[in-house]
Amino acid sequence: MHKEEKNNYLQAIMFIVSCDGVISGEEITALKNIAGHMGITMDKVNMLTEEVAEGKALKNILSRIKNRQTKLQLIYDLVSICHADGEYSEIERKSMERVTKLLKVEAEKLVEIEGIVNEHIEFNKKTKQVLEVSNEA
């Protein structure tokens, strides 16, 4: 993924994180983790956040992401982040439908990705239960 695509990827995440009007600590942590994996500094993240806050159009952000695998990974990351606070709100769901459409990815693919994210969440819950791991650990 080239630099501009990384920036737009992160801006799409920032958009989804703020779409429900509440930015949770878990969502911020997820954003920081993704930025870290991409090698993007927090100063750059803050600058990109300002652009989103100033109203940079989502269509403009997403139109620069061309690679299909990158689009699908972005949708996966966005759905995962939507779940980070323990709730996938109707506003987040509608925003994900909009993102998927703007990325020119089939709506069915969003449903598939939502399914695997839910399976992943349930798997993690079951694993913690079986291994007797508390949420505080």
C-alpha positions as CSV (number, residue, x, y, z in Angstrom):
1,M,0.0,0.0,0.0
2,H,1.5,3.3,-1.0
3,K,1.6,6.4,1.3
4,E,-1.5,8.2,-0.1
5,E,-3.5,5.0,0.2
6,K,-2.4,4.5,3.8
7,N,-3.4,8.0,4.6
8,N,-6.9,7.5,3.0
9,Y,-7.2,4.2,4.8
10,L,-6.6,5.8,8.1
11,Q,-9.0,8.7,7.3
12,A,-11.7,6.1,6.5
13,I,-11.1,4.6,9.9
14,M,-11.4,8.0,11.5
15,F,-14.6,8.7,9.7
16,I,-16.2,5.4,10.9
17,V,-14.9,5.9,14.5
18,S,-16.6,9.2,14.7
19,C,-19.8,8.4,12.8
20,D,-21.9,7.5,15.9
21,G,-20.8,10.7,17.7
22,V,-19.0,8.7,20.4
23,I,-15.3,7.8,20.2
24,S,-14.5,5.1,22.7
25,G,-11.1,4.3,24.2
26,E,-11.2,0.9,22.5
27,E,-11.8,2.6,19.1
28,I,-8.8,5.0,19.7
29,T,-6.6,2.1,20.7
30,A,-7.6,0.2,17.5
31,L,-6.8,3.2,15.4
32,K,-3.4,3.7,17.0
33,N,-2.6,0.0,16.5
34,I,-3.4,0.1,12.8
35,A,-1.5,3.4,12.4
36,G,1.5,1.8,14.1
37,H,1.4,-1.3,11.9
38,M,1.4,1.0,8.9
39,G,4.4,3.0,10.2
40,I,2.4,6.2,10.5
41,T,3.3,8.6,13.3
42,M,0.8,10.1,15.8
43,D,1.6,13.5,14.4
44,K,0.5,12.4,11.0
45,V,-2.6,10.7,12.5
46,N,-3.5,14.0,14.2
47,M,-3.1,15.9,10.9
48,L,-5.2,13.4,9.1
49,T,-7.8,13.6,11.9
50,E,-8.0,17.4,11.4
51,E,-8.7,16.9,7.7
52,V,-11.6,14.6,8.5
53,A,-12.9,16.9,11.1
54,E,-12.8,19.8,8.6
55,G,-15.1,17.9,6.4
56,K,-12.9,16.1,3.9
57,A,-15.4,14.2,1.8
58,L,-15.7,10.5,2.4
59,K,-16.1,9.9,-1.3
60,N,-12.8,11.7,-1.9
61,I,-11.1,9.7,0.8
62,L,-12.3,6.3,-0.5
63,S,-11.9,7.1,-4.2
64,R,-8.1,6.9,-3.8
65,I,-8.2,3.3,-2.6
66,K,-7.9,1.2,-5.8
67,N,-6.7,-2.3,-4.8
68,R,-9.6,-4.8,-4.1
69,Q,-7.8,-6.6,-1.4
70,T,-7.0,-3.3,0.3
71,K,-10.7,-2.3,0.0
72,L,-11.8,-5.6,1.6
73,Q,-9.2,-5.4,4.4
74,L,-10.4,-1.8,5.1
75,I,-14.0,-3.0,5.3
76,Y,-12.9,-5.8,7.7
77,D,-10.9,-3.3,9.9
78,L,-13.8,-0.8,9.9
79,V,-16.4,-3.4,11.0
80,S,-13.9,-4.7,13.6
81,I,-13.5,-1.1,15.0
82,C,-17.2,-0.6,15.0
83,H,-17.4,-3.6,17.3
84,A,-14.5,-2.4,19.5
85,D,-16.8,-0.7,22.0
86,G,-19.0,-3.8,22.3
87,E,-21.8,-2.4,20.1
88,Y,-22.4,-2.2,16.4
89,S,-24.9,0.6,16.2
90,E,-27.4,1.2,13.4
91,I,-25.6,4.4,12.5
92,E,-22.3,2.5,12.2
93,R,-24.1,-0.2,10.1
94,K,-25.5,2.5,7.8
95,S,-22.1,4.1,7.5
96,M,-20.6,0.8,6.6
97,E,-23.1,0.3,3.9
98,R,-22.2,3.8,2.5
99,V,-18.5,3.0,2.7
100,T,-19.0,-0.3,0.9
101,K,-21.0,1.3,-1.8
102,L,-18.4,4.1,-2.3
103,L,-15.6,1.5,-2.5
104,K,-17.7,-0.2,-5.2
105,V,-17.7,-3.5,-3.3
106,E,-20.8,-5.7,-3.3
107,A,-23.2,-5.4,-0.4
108,E,-23.1,-9.2,0.0
109,K,-19.3,-8.9,0.8
110,L,-20.1,-6.5,3.7
111,V,-22.6,-9.1,5.1
112,E,-19.9,-11.8,4.8
113,I,-17.3,-9.7,6.5
114,E,-19.7,-8.8,9.3
115,G,-20.3,-12.5,9.7
116,I,-16.6,-13.3,10.1
117,V,-16.1,-10.4,12.5
118,N,-19.0,-11.7,14.7
119,E,-17.5,-15.3,14.5
120,H,-14.1,-13.9,15.6
121,I,-15.7,-12.0,18.5
122,E,-17.6,-15.1,19.6
123,F,-14.5,-17.3,19.3
124,N,-12.5,-14.9,21.5
125,K,-15.3,-14.9,24.1
126,K,-15.4,-18.7,24.1
127,T,-11.6,-18.9,24.3
128,K,-11.6,-16.6,27.4
129,Q,-14.4,-18.6,28.9
130,V,-12.7,-22.0,28.4
131,L,-9.3,-20.7,29.5
132,E,-11.0,-18.9,32.5
133,V,-9.5,-15.6,31.5
134,S,-11.2,-12.6,33.1
135,N,-11.7,-9.4,31.1
136,E,-9.4,-7.5,33.4
137,A,-6.4,-9.7,32.5
